[in-house]
Amino acid sequence: MQKSTNLDHNKNGFPHFMLKEIYEQPEAVRRFLTESIERARGGKFELRDFGFRRKQVKKFSRITIAASGSSRHAGMAGEFMIERMAGVDVEVDFASQYCYRDPLVERDELVILISQSGTTVDTLAALDLARKKRGRTLAICNVPNTPLTREADATLLTQAGEEVAIAATKSFTTQLAALLVFAAYVAQQRGNSSKATDKAVRELRNLPEHIERVLASAERCHALAQQFQRYEDFIYAGRDIDYPIAMEGALKLKEVSYLHAEGYPTGELKHGPTALINEQLPIVSIATHDRRDKESSLRYRKTVANIREFVDRRIPVLAIVTERDKEVTRLTPHCVEVPDVPVLLQPLLEVVPLQLLSYYIAVLRGREIDRPRNLSKSVTVE
């Protein structure tokens, strides 16, 4: 952890709010879990009253998620969580596009609006349209008593606390936690709980400690940033639920370092993007897996094969891997390990080293970390 003296007191000795807020993520997730879950016993829990009765939850015919920026990436990960855990069809849309396509809203459809600030103009417009079409609405928001939370039918507060830096960090991880808890709650109310769901729920209580372990890799991320900060373009790649995290990692790098980065599903790279790849275009690959999950292990083997091809072509590869990885670490020395957790919890750990990498690259390139050019914390004008 890099600290400094003679700095703004509110930064608690950190050189930037962004780094401070990255380190606040374990406590933010812990606070959300404590204040959102009423009772927990084994793999079962009760979500504190957030505005919907059990009968309403059971009747959800499908779910649409509308959000922008990092919040949309959280929604994309939430799509995997809800469909797998609750068995409800989910569609994710850009909040800015939702109104333009005149969506068909079913009678028992739930529209989830995700926003850190609760004042994002596109998300508020999507909320207004969903209400006019008589859809049920749920706001997932960090700030209480906002236009979003006041107008939605129900609210799930993420409890991240004040986030000063423009780049979302702890607000993003708590959105992921909120979506995971919501997915598990819907699954239980609809009688769709499974061993995988119960395992993920049981592991929830250990999430803050797991994130703390990832933060211990900060010096490793700083060292990798020193090696990779010379590049001008990056591709981030992830499979399955890791794809939205690849997009979020690329967005973080763009926001604070002003470098060009794109996030792709790993399986899509051969459908065009590999024509761009050369020795000056590194790949940041999310190559984690749950060794107890056959499908996860299959996806991992495919990713290992992709990484081997990149390395053979002398493409620089930086990989996020599961602790005790023996395959990827033999192919590339540029690896950061995260704890071994169930697949649906992996995004909350994978994103942390990507945040740190973006932060350190931006510092090394002399950027304005907390107030990147042309950006604001809440987009209130189209």
Phi, psi and omega in degrees: 000125178268119178242172181211158176257169178058039179246169177310129183303324183295344178274356178053038177088355177277147180290336181216153177297325182301314180293319177303316183286331172299317181285345178275358185297319178301316181290324179296315179294318178300317180295318178300313182297319181294318186271352184251336183257122183287304181220145177226131179213113185063234179263008183252146176207167175243128175279130178305152184309120180236009170117349179245137175280159182301320180299322179293317180299319181294335186267358180305121181275325174197169183230133172245137178245126178238127182196171180230154175059224180301323180298325177292322177298321175299318178298324178295321175293322178298329177303315178297315183299311185290316182295319182285322185274320187255344180071028178251135179295133183232139174232136180247133182229154168294133177302324181289342180259340187305315183289327185293331185268004178049066188298147174274112183256120180284162184302316183253027178280142174255129174251119179262126177250123183246129179203134176295313188272332186078009181235007181297123190298319181294321181291323177294323177294321177296319177300315181299317180292318180299320179293319179298328180271008174066029171279155174280145186232140177232126176263127169252112192214153179270336188248124178284163175054054176244168176306324181292311184287331179287327186266337180288155179293327182214159183222138172238106182279136185276344173062029182287339186083174183300133177240111186274315181298143180294319179292124182288130175230283182292332176293328179290313182295324179287332172296318177299316179298319180297318180293322179294315179295318178298317180299317179294322179295315178298319179300316181293318181293330181266002179072027182256014181298146179223175178298322180295318178296313181297324179294318179295319180295317179299325183282347180306319185295342180265358184303314180302319179292323178296318180295322177299322178295322177294321180298337177294347179271012184302318180295324177295316178297322178296318179296320179292323177300322178298326181279328187258352184291348180281345182279151182256344183223145180220150167241129175255136185223139177205150178259153171058227182292347178281343179300312177300330179287326174297318178296319179294320177299319178294320179297317180300318181295318178298315186298312190258342181250347182065023176266153179280127179212144179228141176257134182224153165293134183306320182291347180269350185299325181283353179265044176128303187301333181296344175296336180278337192288131175210186185292349178254011179233092183288155176253127171258110188251128173271109189236040177278166173196158175259111185296341181271357185247117184297316181295320178296319179294325177294316178297322179298316180298322177295319180294321177300318179297320177297315181297321179299319178297316180298315181297319178299332179269008180066030176275129177295130180235126172248125188238140169262119187233163175281143181308144182069022175297135182243350183264301184294322182294341175278338184270324182221138178280353186264076183232148171234130182266145173233157181300155180276109181227167175304151186309315186290346177264348185302320182304325182292340178262320184298325186290336185296309177296332177291323175297313181297318179300314179298316181300309184292323176297318179297320178297314182296331180266007173071034182275165174275100193292306188280338181229071180301151183300144173067005183245154174226162184292324179229129179273105185253359178226133180289000000 
